[in-house]
Amino acid sequence: WDKKVVRMDLPLGVTMEVFRWTNYLDFRLTMTAQPGQDGCCGNFDGDATNDGTWHMMQRIGARVGPGENMFNHRTHVDWTSHEEALLNMCPKDRRAAAEG
């Protein structure tokens, strides 16, 4: 396989690598824990039991906060009929809490 890798060494010891394949990209971000860091990979407090989706949503919610988005705008995402069916299976109170 022909590897096409872009590697960026960023401030604060952050390394970003993008692996370009014929039909998709892989992305790897390597870094040490930063103060106040939280997200899909956990909060780096050493307690794996609070790194699940529910706990993360309780701490930071589902959206990137104002002023934290690194893009110029948000993109609207349309749900497929299968995704919509899965969403409709979710109890209304749980869905409302998740959508915040």
C-alpha positions as CSV (number, residue, x, y, z in Angstrom):
1,W,0.0,0.0,0.0
2,D,1.2,3.4,-0.9
3,K,1.2,5.5,2.3
4,K,0.3,9.2,2.2
5,V,0.7,10.6,5.6
6,V,0.6,14.2,6.8
7,R,2.2,14.7,10.2
8,M,1.9,18.0,12.1
9,D,3.8,18.7,15.4
10,L,1.7,21.4,17.1
11,P,2.1,23.4,20.3
12,L,1.7,21.9,23.8
13,G,3.0,18.5,22.6
14,V,0.1,17.8,20.2
15,T,0.8,15.6,17.2
16,M,-1.7,15.3,14.4
17,E,-1.4,12.6,11.7
18,V,-3.7,12.3,8.7
19,F,-3.4,9.0,6.7
20,R,-4.8,9.4,3.2
21,W,-6.1,6.3,1.5
22,T,-7.8,5.8,-1.9
23,N,-11.3,6.1,-0.5
24,Y,-11.1,7.5,3.0
25,L,-8.9,9.3,5.6
26,D,-7.7,8.1,9.0
27,F,-6.8,10.6,11.7
28,R,-4.7,10.3,14.8
29,L,-4.3,12.9,17.5
30,T,-1.7,12.3,20.2
31,M,-1.4,14.6,23.2
32,T,-1.0,14.8,26.9
33,A,-3.9,15.7,29.1
34,Q,-4.6,19.4,29.3
35,P,-6.3,21.2,32.2
36,G,-10.1,21.1,31.8
37,Q,-9.9,18.7,28.9
38,D,-13.0,16.7,28.2
39,G,-14.7,15.0,25.2
40,C,-15.4,11.8,23.4
41,C,-12.2,10.1,24.7
42,G,-12.9,11.0,28.3
43,N,-11.8,13.6,30.8
44,F,-8.4,12.1,31.8
45,D,-9.3,12.0,35.5
46,G,-8.2,8.4,35.8
47,D,-11.8,7.1,36.3
48,A,-12.9,5.1,33.2
49,T,-16.4,4.7,34.7
50,N,-17.2,8.3,34.0
51,D,-16.0,8.4,30.4
52,G,-19.1,7.1,28.7
53,T,-21.4,9.1,26.4
54,W,-24.0,9.8,29.1
55,H,-21.4,11.2,31.5
56,M,-19.8,13.3,28.8
57,M,-23.2,14.7,27.7
58,Q,-23.9,15.7,31.3
59,R,-20.6,17.5,31.6
60,I,-20.2,19.3,28.3
61,G,-23.3,18.6,26.1
62,A,-23.6,17.6,22.5
63,R,-22.5,20.7,20.8
64,V,-19.3,22.7,20.5
65,G,-19.7,25.9,22.5
66,P,-19.8,29.4,21.1
67,G,-16.3,30.6,20.5
68,E,-14.9,27.1,20.5
69,N,-15.8,26.1,16.9
70,M,-12.7,26.2,14.7
71,F,-14.8,26.4,11.5
72,N,-16.7,29.5,10.2
73,H,-20.1,27.9,10.5
74,R,-22.1,24.8,11.6
75,T,-23.3,22.3,9.0
76,H,-26.8,21.0,9.1
77,V,-26.9,17.2,9.2
78,D,-29.8,15.4,7.6
79,W,-30.8,12.1,9.2
80,T,-31.3,9.0,7.0
81,S,-34.6,7.2,7.3
82,H,-32.8,4.4,9.3
83,E,-31.3,7.0,11.7
84,E,-34.6,8.7,12.1
85,A,-36.3,5.4,12.9
86,L,-33.6,4.7,15.6
87,L,-34.2,8.2,17.0
88,N,-37.9,7.6,17.2
89,M,-37.3,4.5,19.2
90,C,-35.7,6.6,22.0
91,P,-38.1,7.5,24.8
92,K,-39.2,11.1,24.5
93,D,-37.8,12.2,27.9
94,R,-34.4,10.7,27.2
95,R,-34.2,12.2,23.7
96,A,-35.2,15.6,25.0
97,A,-32.5,15.4,27.7
98,A,-29.9,14.4,25.2
99,E,-30.8,17.2,22.7
100,G,-30.6,19.6,25.6
